[in-house]
Amino acid sequence: MRRTRRHRRTFVVDESRAPDLQSTPSIDTSVSHSARIWDYWLGGKENYPVDRRLGDQIAEVLPDIVEQARADRRFLKRVVEYFIGQGIRQFLDIGTGLPTVDNTHEVAQRLAPESRIVYVDNDPLVLAHARALLTSTPEGRTAYLDADMYDPETILRGAHDTLDFSRPVAVTMLGVAWHITDDREALRIIGRLMDETAPGSHLAIAHPTIEVTGERMAEAIRQWNRFGKPPGIHRSPEQIEALFTGLELVEPGVVSCTRWRPEALPFGEPAESDQYCGVARKP
């Protein structure tokens, strides 16, 4: 998700209300963009030469970046399964990115068909592919909200059309909080979102660090900020933990995405990556 200073038309789309979702704002193919680069790393096809060039350039500096992207995606699946196990049936997915396999609604509704999901992003290409995010079981519901994550009030107003905030909601911010480069602004946004939710709601964040590869990851982020948008920063595990202020971290705390409740492996724990994550519960 990118920050924008101009007014954006923000609306909710869902399958029942908009069967003929049409065109979208123009897409700038001259500048690389976060959602499209991640799509490239994940093996998708919704990216342009400018995205592939920067993706390859970053991979030259940090060869395991593709595995980091995939580890983040596997974490999404595990954390949604965890939320379903906690009895949560409502999801607010901020920084949706481009549709791929095992999107939030697919994982959630596979286990609990009545689940409701609101996707939030403000990238024109993501909006163009929103139909892929709007399939739903008859018992559940999915919606797409074209909104800026710097504007939590608009996100919450739109999400109220689909979600019942008197009941627990799982808020996910995977691979997007690093674009909020000011700590106070990050706390303001996250705090406002969680203030609206009921006790028992959860927050999941995935965020880059330099804990594992050090200067290589730092240089990869510098390359990103020089040639791509939106800009981002790395944070330490302690700084990531601070983003959960007022919430109760669940075990194992803030750790590498590969080490957050991983599937059982025959050869010990999976290797760590610089993509760290955490999950916390609202008391």
N, C-alpha and C positions, 0 to 999 in steps of 0.2 A: 504494500500500500504506500502511496506517496502522499506527501503533504501538498496541498494546493491552496493558494491564496484567493483564487477566484471562487465565486459562488457556484456550488454544484447542485444539479437537480438530483435530489435524493428521493428514492421511492422504494417500495417493497414490491417485488414480483413474486407471485407464487403460481404454481401450475394451474390451479383452479381459476385464478383471476385473470391470467394473461396467457391464453392458449396460443397466441400468435406473437410471441416475443420477437420483435423486429430489430432493426439495426441499432447501431451504437455510435457513440462519439468516435471521431476519427482517431486512428491509431498511429502514433509517431514511430515509424520503423527506422528512423535515423539515429535513435538513442536507445541504448540497451535498457532493459527494465527487469526488476527483481523477479516478478512472476514468470517472465519468459525465460530467464536464465535458469531458474530452478526447474522449469519444465524441461529445458534442454538437459540438465544434469540427471533428471529422472527418466530420460529416454523418450520424452514427449515430442510432438511434432509442431506445437503451436509456438514457434520461435522464429526469429529472423537472423540473417547473417551477422548483424551487429551484436545480437545476444550470444550467438555461438562463438564469435571472436573473443568477446570478453570472458565467456565461460571457459574457453580453452586457455586464455591468458592466465586466468586465476588458477586453473588446474596445473599449469606449468610451475607456478610458485608453490602450490599446495596440492600435490597429486591426490590426496585422499578426500578432496572436497566433494567429489561425486558420492563417495561412500557416506560422507557426513549428511548430504542431502537425503540419501536413502535411509540412513539411520533415523533422521528426523521424521520421515514418513512412517517408518515402522513404529516409532514412538507414538505417533498419532493413533495408529490402530490399537496399540496396547492401552493407551490412556482412555480412549473411548470405551473399550471393553471394561476397563476399571470403573469408569463412571457408571456404566450400565449395572455393574455388580453392586454399586453403592445405591442403586435405586433411582438414579437420575434418568430422566426421560426428555430433558430439554437441553439444547445446545446452542450456544452463541459462538460461532466460529469466525473470529476476526482476523482478516488477512488471509482470505480463502485461497488465493492463488488459482491456477488453472486446474480444471478437473483432471483427475488421473484415477488410478485404481484405488479402491478402498477409501473413497471420500467419507467424510464424517457421517453423512446420513446413511451411507451403505453399511458401514460397520455397525452403527447404532440400530438401524431398523432390521438388520439381519438378526440381532439378538432380542430386540424389543420393538416390534413393528409399530407400536403407537408413538414412537419417539418423534419429537418436533425439533427441527433444526433451522436456524437462521444463519445464512452465510453473509459475511460483510466484506466488501472490498470496494475499491474505487478505481480499478484499472479498466480501461475500455475493452481490452482483449478478454479479460475475465467476464465482463458484462456480456460480451458477444457470445460467450460459451455458457451463459448461465443456464440455458435449458438443460444441459447435462447435470446440473446441480439440483434441478427441480423435479426429478423423478421421485416418487414417494410411494410407500405402501398406502393402501386405502385407509388404514387405521391412523397413520401419521400425517405429517405435513412438512414440507420444506419451503423456504423462502429465500430470496436473494435481496440484499439491501445494498444499494450503491451509495456508500457513505465513507467519509474520511475518518480514520481512527482518532484523529486529533479532535474530533467533535463527538464525544460520547453522548451528549444530549440527543443529537439526531439519531445516533445508533439506537439508543434506548427507546425513543419514541417509535421508531420503525419496528423494533423487535417486539414491542408490546402487542402488535397486531397478530403475532403468531405464538408468542411465549407467555405463560402465566408466571409473572414474577413473584407471586405469593407462594410459589413452590420452587424447589431447588433448580438451579440452572448451572450447567457447566460452561464456563467461559474459556475458550482456547485462544492463545496468542502465540502460535508456533512460527518462529522465523520472522516475526514482524516487530517485536518489542525492541530489537536492536536498531531499528530505524528511528526510534524516539531517542535522540542523542542526549537530551537533557534529563538528568535523573528526576528533577522536581516535576517536569512535565510528565514523565512516565508515571510517577506516583499519582499525579493528579488524574490522569486518564484511567489508570487501573483502579484507583480508589473510587472514582465516580461510578465506574461500571459495577464494581462489587458492592458498593453502597446500595444499589438498586435491587440486588438479589436477596433472596430469602436465606435464612440460616440453613446450613447443609449444602449450600452451593459450593462449587469448586472452581479454582483457577489453575490452568496449565500454561506454562511458558517454556518455550525452547529458544535458546539464545547462544550466540557464539562467544567463546572465550579464547584465550591463548594458553590454556593450561597444559595442553598436550604437545603442540608443535611450536609454541613460542613465536619467534620472529617470523616464521613462515606464514602463520596465520595472520599476524599483524601486517605483513607485507601484502597478503591477499586482500585484506580489508582496505589497505591504502590503494591498491589497484582498483578495487571496486569503486571507491569514492572518487578516484580520478576520472574514470571512464564511464561509470554507470550511475544510475539513480534508482531510488532515493539513497542518500548516504546512510552509513551505519557505523556502529562502534562495537567493540568487544567489551564485555564486562567480566569481572572476576566472579567466581562462585559466590563470594560474600555480597557483591553488589547485586547479583541476580536474586539472592535470598532476600535482600532488602526490598525488592519489588513486591514481595508477598507480605509486607508490613500489615499487621492487623488480622492476618489469617494464620491458620495452623498448618505448617508443613506436614505432609504425610511422608512416611518412610518410602524410600531411603534418603529423602531430602533433595538437595540440589546436586546432581551428579551428571556424568556423561549420559547422553540419551541412550547409548548402547547398554548402560548399566541400570536403567530405571526399570525394575521388575522385568528383566528379560526372560524370554522363553528358555527353558532348560536346554543346556548344551552338553554334549558328552566330553568336551575338552576344556572345561573350566569357563571362567567369565569371558565375555567378549572384550575385544580391545577397546580402549577408551578413544573418544574423539573429542574435538574441540567444541562440538555442539553439545551444550549442557541443557538440562531441563529441571523443572520442579513442578510439583503439584501441591496445592494447599486447599484447605477446607475453611469455609466461613463458619465460625462458631455460632 
